C-alpha cells in the first residue's frame, strides 16, 4: 500500500432508487449538492453569525448536536442552509437523520462528477482510469452504506440491542469514510496522478467530513443511551428493552438461537455439502472460480458454498457486494491455490491489484492460499483484499510481498492463517482481529525495511484497527539468515489515527528493539494508538521501544479486554455462524 500513498449494484431497493435518481433528478442532485458544498466553504462565517435559524429551540438543538463533532461549523451550516431541512430538527436523532440525507446528496453529486471525468477526460493513463473506476466502486458502496444507516436509524432503538445498533452504525460510517480515502489513494502512486486527484480532493474530503460528523453524533447518541440503560440495570435491576436477545442469545450448545436448525446441522457437520464444485480439470460444475461466483445467487440470505478442488487457479476473482454469504471451501492451503500478479508498477492501483477481492458481506474462506506473485520489485501487489462485513478466514495463507493483505473495511476475523510479506503487508482500515496466526516477514529488496502493519484509521471515532492476538510474529527462511540486514518493525502509521494492538503473541528477534517505525517525520506520532500486552519471545522486550505519545504498553487486563474479538468486532454472535474456532476474550 501504502502509497507515499454506473452504479455498480446492491440491494434491489437501492438499485431502484439509484435508477430514479439517474433518470429524473440528476440535475437537481447536482444543484443541491453544490449548495451544500458552498455552505461548507462559508460555514465558519455562517455559524459564527448564528442567525441562519430563527427558531431558538431548533437553533439550540442543532448547535448542541454539532458541538461534539470534529467539523461543527460544517455540521451546523449544512443543515441550516438546506431549504426546509432545519424545520425537521427537534432532537439529536433528527439532526443525525438530516445530516445523513444531506451526505447522500453530496455523495450522489460526487458520483456524477467522477463518472463525467472518467468518460470525458482526455489522455488518461491506464492507472488513472483504474483509479477512477475504483472511485466509482467506492462511492457506490458508500451510497449503499448510507442508505443502510438511514434504515437503521428508522429502527433505532427498537429492533436490535443498543450495542448492536451502535456497532453496526459505527461500522457503516467508518467504512463510508474509508471509501473516500481509498478513492484519493488511487492517485498517489506518482506525480502525474496528482493532477486528476486535485479535481476530486475537495469533494471527497467534504464527504468524508460530513460522514465524520454523522459518526461523531451517532457515537455520542449511542454511548449516552447505552450508559442510561446500564444505569437502569445496576440501579433498578430491570431493563425496559430487548437487551442482546435476538442476536446474541444462544442455545444449550452455544449456537445463536436465530440460526435455523438446518444451518446448525450444516455448520456442525464434519463434511459440508457444497452448492457447486470448481475443478480445474473439468470434473466439477465450473473450471474457474470466477464463473462459480458469477453463477451464485445475488443477495443470498443463506450460505452458498463453493468448493474449490485442489489445483492452481490463475485468475483474479471478484466477490462483489451483491454476492453475499459466499463461502470458499478449498482442499487445503497447500493444495488449493488462487494466484495472479497484478501490481502498481505494471499500471494497476493498489485497490485493483488484488488476486481475490471479497466485498459481499458474510464471506467465509477455509483451506485456501491467496497469492500474488508479482514480486518485491513490483511495489504494491495485493494477494487478498477484504471489504466484506462479518467475514472470516480459517486455515488460509496470504502470500505476497508489499501489501499482501488489504484489510480494507468493515469487520473481519482471521484464525490459524499465515500472512507473509515485506512492506506494510497487513494494511487497511477494517476492524480486523487475527488469532492463532503465523505472521512472517519475508526478504525484501535491498535497502528496504519490513513493516508488518500499516493501519489506516483517519478519525478517532472510527471503530477500526488491527488486533493481533495469540499469534506468532517471525520470519520466513529466506529472511531469517539475513535479518540483521533488513530491519523489521511491527508497524508504521499510514493515516493520522492509525491503531494497532499486539497482545499475547510470540514475537521473535526479527523485530528490532524499537518495535515501531515512523511514516514521515513526526506525522501521527501523537495521535496514533499502538499498544502491546503480555507478549513473549526475544522480540517482545518493550524496554527500548519508541517513546511516542501514542504508544503504550498495556498493564491492565480490563484495558486489554477492549481489543478482544468479543468487544472489538462484536464477534459473539456472527463468529459462531462460521463454525471456525475462536476466542472472544483474553
C-alpha positions in Angstrom: 0.0 0.0 0.0 0.8 2.4 1.5 1.5 4.8 -1.2 3.7 7.6 -0.1 0.2 7.0 -0.6 -22.8 3.4 -13.5 -23.8 2.4 -10.0 -22.4 -1.0 -9.5 -25.1 -2.9 -7.9 -26.6 -3.5 -4.4 -29.9 -4.2 -2.7 -32.9 -4.1 -5.1 -34.4 -1.2 -3.3 -31.2 0.7 -3.6 -30.9 0.0 -7.3 -34.4 1.2 -7.9 -33.7 4.4 -6.1 -30.5 4.9 -8.0 -32.1 4.4 -11.3 -34.8 7.0 -10.5 -32.1 9.5 -9.5 -30.1 8.9 -12.6 -33.1 9.1 -14.9 -35.1 12.0 -13.5 -33.2 14.0 -10.8 -29.6 14.2 -11.8 -29.7 18.0 -12.3 -31.5 18.7 -9.1 -29.0 16.5 -7.2 -26.1 18.4 -8.6 -27.6 21.8 -7.7 -28.5 20.6 -4.2 -25.0 19.2 -3.6 -23.3 22.4 -4.9 -25.4 24.4 -2.4 -24.2 22.1 0.3 -20.6 22.4 -0.7 -20.8 26.2 -0.9 -22.4 26.2 2.6 -19.4 24.2 3.8 -16.9 26.6 2.3 -18.7 29.5 4.0 -19.6 27.6 7.1 -17.5 29.5 9.7 -19.0 32.8 8.8 -22.5 31.4 8.9 -22.2 29.6 12.2 -20.4 32.5 13.9 -23.3 34.8 13.0 -25.7 32.2 14.4 -28.6 33.7 12.5 -29.4 31.1 9.9 -32.1 29.6 12.1 -34.6 31.9 13.8 -36.4 29.4 16.0 -34.4 29.3 19.3 -35.3 25.7 20.1 -34.2 24.4 16.7 -31.1 26.5 16.9 -30.2 25.2 20.3 -30.7 21.5 19.3 -28.6 21.9 16.2 -25.8 23.8 17.9 -25.7 21.3 20.8 -25.6 18.3 18.5 -23.0 19.7 16.2 -20.8 20.9 19.1 -19.4 17.4 19.6 -18.4 16.8 16.0 -14.9 17.4 14.5 -16.3 19.9 12.0 -19.1 21.7 13.9 -19.3 24.7 11.5 -19.9 22.4 8.6 -22.4 20.4 10.6 -24.4 23.4 11.5 -24.3 25.3 8.2 -25.1 22.3 6.0 -28.4 21.8 7.8 -29.2 25.4 8.4 -28.7 26.3 4.7 -30.7 23.5 3.3 -34.2 24.5 2.3 -36.7 23.1 4.8 -34.1 20.8 6.5 -33.9 22.7 9.7 -37.7 22.5 10.2 -37.4 18.8 10.7 -34.9 19.2 13.6 -36.2 18.8 17.1 -33.8 16.2 18.6 -30.3 14.9 18.2 -31.6 11.9 16.2 -33.3 14.4 13.8 -30.0 16.2 13.3 -28.3 12.9 12.5 -31.0 11.8 10.1 -31.0 15.1 8.3 -27.1 15.1 8.1 -27.3 11.6 6.6 -29.7 12.8 3.9 -27.5 15.7 3.0 -24.5 13.5 2.9 -26.2 11.2 0.5 -26.9 14.1 -1.8 -23.3 15.1 -1.7 -22.2 11.5 -2.5 -24.6 11.3 -5.4 -23.1 14.5 -6.8 -19.6 13.1 -6.3 -20.6 10.0 -8.3 -21.7 12.1 -11.3 -18.5 14.2 -11.1 -16.3 11.1 -11.2 -18.3 9.5 -13.9 -18.1 12.6 -16.1 -14.4 12.8 -15.6 -14.0 9.1 -16.4 -15.9 9.5 -19.7 -14.7 12.9 -20.9 -11.1 13.4 -19.7 -8.6 13.0 -22.5 -5.2 11.4 -22.1 -5.9 9.3 -19.0 -3.3 6.7 -18.2 -4.2 3.0 -17.6 -3.8 3.5 -13.9 -5.8 6.8 -13.8 -8.7 5.0 -15.5 -8.4 2.2 -13.0 -8.3 4.7 -10.1 -11.4 6.5 -11.4 -13.2 3.1 -11.7 -12.1 2.4 -8.1 -13.6 5.7 -7.1 -17.0 4.8 -8.7 -17.0 1.5 -6.9 -16.2 3.0 -3.6 -18.6 5.9 -3.9 -21.3 3.4 -4.9 -20.5 1.3 -1.9 -20.7 4.5 0.3 -24.3 5.2 -1.0 -25.4 1.7 0.0 -23.8 2.1 3.4 -25.5 5.5 4.0 -28.9 4.0 2.9 -28.3 1.3 5.5 -27.6 3.9 8.1 -30.9 5.5 7.2 -32.8 2.2 7.7 -31.0 1.5 10.9 -31.8 4.9 12.3 -35.5 4.4 11.4 -35.4 1.2 13.5 -33.3 2.7 16.3 -33.5 1.8 19.1 -36.1 -1.0 18.9 -35.3 -3.8 16.5 -31.8 -4.6 17.8 -29.9 -4.1 21.1 -28.4 -0.7 21.6 -24.9 -2.3 21.4 -25.7 -3.9 18.1 -27.2 -0.7 16.7 -24.0 1.2 17.8 -21.6 -1.4 16.3 -23.5 -1.5 13.0 -23.9 2.2 12.6 -20.3 3.0 13.5 -19.1 0.3 11.1 -21.1 1.6 8.3 -19.9 5.2 8.8 -16.3 4.1 9.3 -16.4 2.2 6.0 -18.0 5.1 4.2 -15.2 7.4 5.3 -12.6 4.8 4.3 -14.1 4.6 0.8 -13.4 8.3 0.2 -9.8 7.8 1.3 -9.4 4.8 -1.0 -10.6 6.9 -3.9 -8.0 9.5 -3.4 -5.2 7.0 -2.6 -5.6 5.6 -6.1 -4.0 8.8 -7.4 -1.0 8.7 -5.1 1.4 6.4 -7.0 3.3 9.1 -8.9 3.3 12.8 -9.7 1.3 12.5 -12.9 -1.7 11.1 -10.9 -1.8 14.3 -8.7 -3.4 16.3 -11.5 -6.5 14.1 -11.5 -6.5 13.9 -7.8 -6.7 17.7 -7.4 -10.0 17.7 -9.3 -11.5 15.2 -6.8 -10.0 16.0 -3.5 -12.3 18.9 -2.4 -15.4 16.8 -3.0 -14.1 13.6 -1.4 -12.8 15.5 1.7 -16.1 17.3 2.0 -18.0 13.9 2.0 -15.5 12.4 4.5 -16.0 15.4 6.9 -19.8 15.1 6.6 -19.5 11.3 7.4 -17.2 12.1 10.3 -19.8 14.5 11.8 -22.5 11.9 11.5 -20.2 9.3 13.1 -19.4 11.6 16.0 -23.1 12.3 16.7 -24.0 8.6 16.4 -21.3 7.7 18.8 -22.5 10.3 21.2 -26.1 9.3 21.0 -25.5 5.5 21.3 -22.9 5.9 24.1 -25.4 8.1 26.0 -28.3 5.6 25.5 -26.2 2.6 26.4 -24.9 4.3 29.6 -28.5 5.2 30.5 -29.6 1.6 30.1 -26.7 0.3 32.1 -27.7 2.6 34.9 -31.2 1.2 34.8 -29.7 -2.3 35.1 -27.5 -1.5 38.0 -29.9 0.9 39.7 -33.4 -0.5 39.2 -32.4 -4.1 38.4 -34.6 -4.2 35.4 -34.3 -3.2 31.8 -37.2 -2.0 29.7 -35.9 -3.1 26.3 -34.7 -6.3 24.5 -31.1 -6.4 25.7 -29.0 -8.7 23.5 -32.0 -11.0 23.0 -32.3 -11.9 19.3 -28.8 -11.6 18.0 -26.7 -12.9 20.9 -29.0 -15.4 22.7 -27.6 -18.9 22.4 -29.0 -22.4 23.0 -27.5 -25.0 25.3 -24.8 -25.9 22.8 -23.6 -22.3 22.3 -25.3 -21.7 18.9 -27.2 -18.5 18.2 -31.0 -19.0 18.6 -31.7 -17.1 15.4 -29.7 -19.7 13.4 -32.0 -22.2 11.7 -31.8 -25.9 12.6 -30.7 -26.7 9.1 -27.9 -24.2 9.3 -26.8 -25.5 12.7 -26.6 -29.0 11.3 -24.6 -27.8 8.3 -22.1 -25.8 10.4 -21.6 -28.6 12.9 -21.1 -31.3 10.3 -17.5 -32.5 9.7 -18.3 -32.7 6.0 -20.0 -29.8 4.1 -22.1 -30.4 1.0 -21.3 -27.6 -1.4 -23.7 -25.9 -3.7 -21.3 -26.1 -6.6 -17.8 -27.5 -7.2 -15.0 -25.8 -9.1 -12.3 -28.1 -10.6 -9.6 -27.0 -13.0 -9.6 -30.5 -14.6 -13.2 -30.2 -15.6 -14.6 -32.7 -13.1 -16.7 -30.1 -11.3 -19.6 -27.7 -12.2 -17.1 -24.9 -13.2 -13.5 -24.8 -14.3 -12.9 -21.3 -12.9 -13.8 -19.7 -9.6 -15.0 -16.5 -11.2 -17.6 -18.5 -13.2 -18.9 -20.1 -10.0 -19.1 -16.7 -8.2 -20.9 -15.2 -11.2 -23.5 -18.0 -11.1 -24.1 -17.7 -7.4 -27.4 -16.0 -6.3 -27.4 -12.3 -5.7 -28.0 -11.0 -2.1 -28.5 -14.5 -0.7 -29.7 -14.7 2.8 -28.4 -18.3 3.2 -24.9 -19.7 3.0 -23.8 -20.6 -0.6 -20.8 -22.9 -0.5 -18.3 -23.1 -3.4 -15.9 -26.0 -3.1 -12.7 -25.3 -4.9 -10.9 -28.6 -5.6 -7.1 -29.0 -5.4 -5.4 -27.1 -8.2 -3.7 -23.8 -9.1 -6.2 -21.3 -10.3 -4.6 -18.4 -12.2 -7.2 -15.7 -12.1 -8.4 -12.6 -10.4 -11.6 -13.2 -8.5 -14.1 -10.5 -7.5 -16.8 -11.4 -5.0 -18.8 -8.2 -5.5 -21.1 -6.6 -2.9 -24.2 -8.3 -4.2 -22.6 -11.7 -3.8 -23.5 -12.2 -0.1 -22.9 -15.2 2.2 -20.5 -16.9 -0.1 -18.1 -19.5 1.3 -14.9 -20.7 -0.5 -14.0 -24.2 0.7 -10.7 -25.4 -0.5 -8.9 -28.8 -0.3 -6.2 -27.5 1.9 -4.0 -24.4 1.8 -1.2 -26.4 0.2 -3.5 -27.8 -2.5 -6.0 -25.1 -3.5 -4.1 -22.0 -4.6 -5.6 -18.9 -6.2 -2.8 -16.8 -7.8 -2.3 -13.7 -10.0 0.3 -11.0 -10.4 -1.4 -7.6 -10.9 0.7 -4.7 -9.4 1.2 -1.0 -9.4 4.4 -0.9 -11.5 2.5 -2.5 -14.4 -0.3 0.0 -14.2 -2.8 -1.2 -11.6 -3.9 0.6 -8.5 -3.3 -1.0 -5.1 -7.0 -1.5 -4.7 -7.4 -3.2 -8.1 -4.3 -5.4 -7.8 -5.9 -7.9 -5.5 -5.8 -11.6 -6.7 -9.1 -12.1 -4.7 -11.4 -9.2 -3.7 -14.1 -10.2 -1.2 -16.7 -7.4 -0.7 -20.1 -9.1 -0.4 -21.0 -9.4 3.3 -20.7 -12.6 5.2 -17.8 -14.0 3.1 -16.0 -17.1 4.5 -12.9 -18.9 3.3 -11.3 -22.1 4.5 -8.3 -24.2 3.5 -7.1 -21.9 0.6 -4.0 -20.0 -0.4 -4.4 -16.5 -1.8 -1.2 -15.4 -3.7 0.2 -12.5 -5.6 3.4 -13.5 -7.4 4.4 -10.0 -8.7 7.5 -10.0 -6.5 9.2 -7.4 -4.3 10.2 -5.1 -7.3 6.6 -4.5 -8.4 5.7 -2.5 -5.3 2.1 -2.7 -4.2 0.6 -6.1 -5.2 -2.2 -7.4 -3.1 -3.0 -11.1 -2.6 -6.3 -10.6 -0.8 -8.5 -7.5 -0.3 -11.4 -7.8 2.1 -14.2 -5.3 2.4 -16.8 -7.9 3.4 -18.5 -7.2 6.7 -18.6 -10.1 9.2 -16.1 -12.1 7.1 -13.9 -14.8 8.5 -10.9 -16.8 7.2 -9.7 -20.2 8.6 -6.6 -22.1 7.7 -5.8 -19.8 4.8 -2.4 -18.5 3.5 -2.0 -15.0 2.2 1.3 -14.8 0.3 2.9 -11.8 -1.5 5.5 -9.1 -0.8 4.4 -5.4 -0.4 0.8 -5.0 0.7 -0.1 -8.7 0.9 -3.4 -8.5 2.8 -5.6 -5.4 2.4 -8.0 -5.4 5.3 -9.9 -2.6 3.6 -13.0 -2.0 5.7 -15.7 -3.5 7.9 -15.4 -6.3 10.5 -13.1 -9.2 9.8 -11.6 -12.2 11.6 -8.6 -14.5 10.8 -7.9 -17.7 12.6 -5.0 -20.1 12.1 -3.8 -18.3 8.9 -0.4 -17.5 7.5 0.3 -14.0 6.3 3.7 -13.4 4.7 5.1 -10.2 3.1 7.5 -7.3 3.3 6.4 -3.7 3.3 3.1 -2.9 5.0 2.0 -6.4 4.4 -1.1 -6.2 6.6 -2.7 -2.8 5.9 -6.1 -1.0 5.6 -8.8 0.4 7.8 -11.0 -2.6 8.8 -11.8 -3.7 12.3 -9.6 -6.8 11.9 -8.7 -9.4 14.5 -6.0 -12.1 14.0 -5.9 -15.1 16.3 -3.5 -18.1 16.3 -1.9 -16.9 13.1 1.6 -17.0 11.8 2.7 -13.6 10.6 6.0 -13.8 8.8 8.2 -11.1 7.2 10.0 -12.1 4.0 13.3 -10.9 2.5 12.6 -7.6 0.7 14.6 -5.8 -1.9 18.0 -4.4 -1.0 17.6 -1.2 1.1 14.0 -1.9 2.2 12.6 -2.3 5.7 9.8 -4.6 6.5 6.6 -3.3 8.1 4.2 -5.9 9.4 1.3 -3.4 9.6 0.2 -0.1 8.2 -3.2 0.7 9.7 -5.3 3.5 8.1 -7.7 5.0 10.6 -8.4 8.7 9.8 -10.8 9.6 12.6 -10.7 8.9 16.3 -14.3 7.9 16.3 -13.9 5.1 13.7 -14.2 1.6 15.3 -11.4 0.3 13.2 -7.9 -1.1 13.9 -5.7 -4.2 13.6 -5.6 -6.6 16.6 -3.0 -9.4 16.6 -3.8 -11.8 19.5 -2.1 -15.1 20.4 -0.2 -15.2 17.1 3.4 -15.8 16.2 5.3 -13.0 14.5 8.5 -14.2 12.9 10.3 -14.6 9.5 10.4 -16.9 6.5 13.5 -18.9 5.9 14.9 -16.5 3.2 14.9 -13.7 5.8 16.0 -15.4 8.9 19.6 -15.9 8.0 20.0 -12.2 6.9 17.6 -10.5 9.2 20.2 -8.1 10.5 20.4 -6.6 7.0 16.7 -5.9 6.8 15.1 -4.2 9.8 11.6 -5.4 10.6 9.0 -3.4 12.5 5.6 -4.2 13.9 4.1 -1.3 12.0 4.0 2.3 10.9 1.2 4.9 10.8 -0.3 5.1 7.3 -3.0 7.6 8.5 -3.3 10.1 11.3 -5.2 7.9 13.9 -3.6 4.6 13.0 -4.5 1.9 15.6 -2.7 -1.5 16.0 -2.6 -3.8 19.1 -0.3 -6.7 19.5 -1.2 -8.9 22.5 -0.4 -12.3 24.0 1.7 -13.1 20.9 5.1 -14.7 20.5 7.5 -12.2 18.8 10.9 -13.4 17.6 14.0 -11.3 17.4 13.3 -10.4 13.7 11.5 -7.4 15.2 14.0 -4.7 16.1 14.0 -3.3 19.7 12.3 0.0 18.8 9.4 -2.1 17.6 7.6 0.6 15.5 8.7 3.0 12.7 7.5 6.5 11.8 5.7 7.1 8.5 7.1 10.5 7.7 8.8 12.6 10.4 6.5 13.3 13.3 3.3 12.6 11.4 0.7 10.8 13.6 3.1 10.0 16.4 0.9 11.8 19.0 -2.5 10.7 17.5 -1.8 7.0 16.7 -2.9 4.2 19.1 -0.2 1.5 19.3 -0.4 -1.0 22.1 1.4 -4.1 23.3 0.2 -6.5 26.0 1.6 -9.7 27.5 3.7 -10.7 24.5 6.6 -13.2 24.8 9.7 -14.0 22.8 13.0 -12.4 22.0 11.4 -9.5 20.2 8.8 -8.7 22.8 11.0 -6.7 25.2 9.5 -3.2 25.4 12.3 -1.5 27.4 13.7 0.0 24.2 10.5 0.7 22.3 9.7 4.0 20.8 8.7 6.8 23.2 5.9 8.3 21.1 2.9 9.9 22.8 0.6 7.4 21.0 2.5 4.2 22.1 1.7 2.4 25.3 2.4 -0.9 27.0 -0.9 -2.1 28.4 -0.7 -3.4 32.0 -4.4 -3.8 32.8 -6.4 -6.8 31.7 -9.6 -4.8 31.6 -8.0 -2.4 29.1 -6.7 -5.3 27.0 -10.2 -6.8 27.1 -11.4 -3.8 24.9 -9.4 -5.2 22.0 -10.5 -8.8 22.1 -12.8 -10.2 19.4 -15.8 -10.2 21.6 -15.5 -6.5 22.2 -13.6 -5.1 19.3 -15.5 -6.6 16.4 -18.6 -7.8 18.3 -17.8 -11.4 17.4 -20.1 -13.1 19.9 -22.9 -14.0 17.5 -21.6 -13.9 14.0 -18.4 -15.9 14.6 -20.5 -18.8 15.9 -22.1 -18.8 12.4 -18.7 -19.6 10.8 -18.1 -22.9 12.5 -14.5 -21.7 12.9 -12.7 -21.9 16.2 -12.2 -18.6 18.0 -11.7 -17.0 21.4 -13.8 -14.0 22.4 -11.7 -12.9 25.3 -8.1 -13.0 26.8 
